[in-house]
Amino acid sequence: MANDILSNGRLRENTVVQRTRNDRGNRVNAIFPSCFLLLVLLNAAPDIAAIESRNWLLHRHYTRHEYSACKLLIEQELMKSNGHEYANYLKGLILRKEGKIQDSLDCFQTAYNVNSTNIDNVKQIAKSLLIMGSHKRAIDAYAEVEKISVLPDWEMYHGREAYVKLNQLQEGKKYFKKSTELTKNELPNIDLARLYLLDDMIPEARNAYTAALNGNPQSIDAATELGLLYLRIGDTQRAFQQFGAALAHSPNCVKAILPMAYVMQSHREYDVALSKYKIASQTIPESSILWNNIGMCLYAKQKYVAAISSLKRAHYLNPMSCIPSCNLGIVFLTTGQPASAAIYLTYAISVIGLMYFLLKYEFFFSLLILVALKRLDDLEGAERSLTKAHALAPQDPLILINYAVVLDARGKQADAAEILTALNDIMAVVEVDAQISQMANKLLKRLQREKTESTTGQEVSTEKYEKRQLSPDEV
């Protein structure tokens, strides 16, 4: 009972303290062997580094565009483990920037083999296939992305531009519309607008460009292409505003400078246009279009020597373009050099013959006429040129009247009368220039009078027509 002595109704304190100390000692003795064993295991375990422990460093080098250091670090990581997904992924991106598309595709394929559930790997495979021109394989790859993706992604639909490359425009338009519903990025709307323009759907294209600008007001491409669209429909004021908006964000944007300078040139502000062309020449000094426009500005300012120099440079930079050749012919005609003019205009016609079915410009016909009219001393060559022009545009009044004049000068009055009859039929339906109608009536009356005289026994020598010189009012 000694241990049960009470003090003020409580057990003695020394007894409780003794019991507590004994219990604590027992617990310490029980825990100590397990802690000691854990320490032994930690000291004996090898230092195993994580495979992708340096991904943060790879990402930092890549985002800073330090590609050399990034590639060196990638090779070190790949030597440690061939199954390094992120290293192969970044290596593929860098190789694609360097133009090594096949090598980048191999890297993305390796990353996909490591982790086939990562949709980024499949996206990059599809993008590389698209760049390489394997459009059907790219479509299959994007279909795989759509299959394994949990949430819809605008890139998987926008990547279906491979359908456009395969000339399946309706399929491409369908996927571009889906892409525009999932993002505010301007690329799907711009591509969709381009497809609308191919079908001459001007209002829909304008709405698509406007949507691209609403989602991304600083988009230079959207502003520039919308300006070109306004320029196409003849709204030069809105076109000028869009080009100005693009230049406000990028003062050296050549895509906006050239059409803006063209608008100024068309309003006869040649000095301002030349100042814009000067800025553009620092970025694209080898542009044939640029030097052609500079030449025509100088021509309008009557600086013919400088204009010829600029146009010859444009012709040298793009010999297959007929526009510089045509303009050179015009300048040479103005400066009284018909032989040089005939050379360049004939060359322009030969280029048109090769490209007529690819390019559809109305002034091609006037080029043919211009060559014919300026080579009237060579009536045989003029007839050949106008015969070709008549075959291309059989209902053009300007071609018909000049064709009739040349045939009459060649002594072929019957053919000339037939051409004039066709011209009269056209003038009965379509309003033509007064000078053309006056010349046609004058020539037709003379042919009828000569025909009447020949029926009464007065023969007209064909040599008279072969030697006859055309008067200025017949051109």
Secondary structure, DSSP 8 states (H G I E B T S, - for coil): -GGG-EETTEE-HHHHHHHHHHHHHHHHHHHHHHHHHHHHHHHHS-----TTTTHHHHHHHHHTT-HHHHHHHHHHHHHH-TT-HHHHHHHHHHHHHTT-HHHHHHHHHHHHHH-TT-HHHHHHHHHHHHHHT-HHHHHHHHHHHHHH-SS--HHHHHGGGHHHHTT-HHHHHHHHHHHHTT---HHHHHHHHHHHHHTT-HHHHHHHHHHHHHH-TT-HHHHHHHHHHHHHTT-HHHHHHHHHHHHHH-TT-HHHHHHHHHHHHHTT-HHHHHHHHHHHHTT-TT-HHHHHHHHHHHHHTT-HHHHHHHHHHHHHH-TT-HHHHHHHHHHHHHTT-HHHHHHHHHHHHHHHHHHTTT---THHHHHHHHHHHHTTTSHHHHHHHHHHHHHH-TT-HHHHHHHHHHHHHTT-HHHHHHHHHHHHHHHTTS---HHHHHHHHHHHHHHHHHHHHHHTT----HHHHHH----GGG-
